[in-house]
């Protein structure tokens, strides 16, 4: 059972300097996420969900306490180790897609594999697999400006998933999408979660995203307010 | 990975073409301005060289000691022999014998009686031989106001202002009254072939130019020359080169105690010109330095802004797991490429523009009508060796330093902060 824990957070505190004092964004957080979960941090703006996601993603370090991700204590990672953790094990999906605009869909998805020095032939297979997951094989030569918002976010998902990471962190992934595209994106992610066993952790306050989550972790003023578990059959794929 | 970065660089025009154009323009201006300033500074030196001092000047030691008095009694005898020797010793250098003289010009009326007289400053040069470079060197053909260039012995050119003052016309006789080399009185008749405008008050006031042989006859200095002027092959004064030649020539006479032995002096060593040569070098140095610093700041800023503009891309690459160090190194390599490409293109265009201005010049004579300031009427640039590498300081160094600073600025931010701003 111990091996199935992918994120372990203990008494985590994150403070930011503010004027003469400090602002406490996260206050004594304790949380565990199991492998294969499809869970989300839910809360209004300023509740600390993005800060927590950043710490889990080794983009930031805690002020006190510890966040252990895939067995690696974030507070003890140097820049190089943190980069390696992201490169090998983590995938990121952003609100505004953040694709490299001058590169094609194929090249955007290929980029994480270049960092892993994967051979060209294998790389091509992995990229095409990822594009097939998100239904964009026909758009491999297109560039982001030629795509719709939904298609861009699907490219971002393919980019996050192409290296088959253990954990995908998605920060408000549907904030710039309409309802139909949001559901399509979320269904894609649910499918990848189920088929590949990838763990997804969201930061969101979007009801559409919340409706898909199987574990809802509510944050309020930097603390965990409540956690809800949803049975697999109760999720709402439309 | 390298191919991926190159693709991005080539496709993103704001990352490649635009910065290369900005760097190229900055470098082009630096190179062109340096050549232009060198040309302006050099023009005054060249004008003095052509009319009076040469790049190198050979006289007797005794003549040099009293050069301000133009002591033709101390002139070089058998000047042609010395010119041949100089031509053998310094291949490519053009040597020209000249006699400077002073005297009175007498203009007679139709009865042969004096109509008008005036003091004149004269120069005897090789006007008549076909291979002579002297008329072109003094720009005489273009300076003609009336008449034509002398075609035979006994003809003379006279400044137009002087001719008007004396009331002489083309074809009129004038008499030079002066002193011979031996100190006796001389009188020699010339026919006015043409009148000149030098654009310089000092020369327009009363200058006559006659063939060297005629002046030799008039002053009983046949075969002699007051001064032998040397002009470097590319037509521009090179102080180090001229000094080296002067030292080499003078070394051949170091054991000779004869006060009539020849001695060579570089233009920058001559009392009248040394200050100006030094001044122009200092001015060129400081003006160029100021311009390079100003252009460096502009291109430094361009590099800085170019780097900062890539905030978002840097954030994405870090999120994908690329190490900060690797991102930083690739940004610097890109800026090296941009700086190098821009510097090469800018230097090429700058040199081409400078070459055009050096070859064809910019005629500003129309703007100088009535001006009494002694300055050239055609502005020319001058390409010098520093023009080949000067532009690389602002072009390459500033661009790279700007990128390095922007990279440090980006990476000093916490990675998470980068993402927050990336999302904004």
Interface residues (C-beta under 8 A of the other chain):
Chain A: X50 X51 X54 X57 X59 X60 X79 X80 X82 X83 X84 X85 X86 X87 X88 X90 X92 X94 X95 X96 X98 X99 X100 X101 X102 X103 X107 X110 X111 X112 X114 X115 X159 X171
Chain B: X1 X4 X7 X8 X11 X12 X312 X313 X315 X316 X317 X318 X319 X320 X321 X322 X323 X324 X325 X414 X415 X416 X419 X420 X422 X423
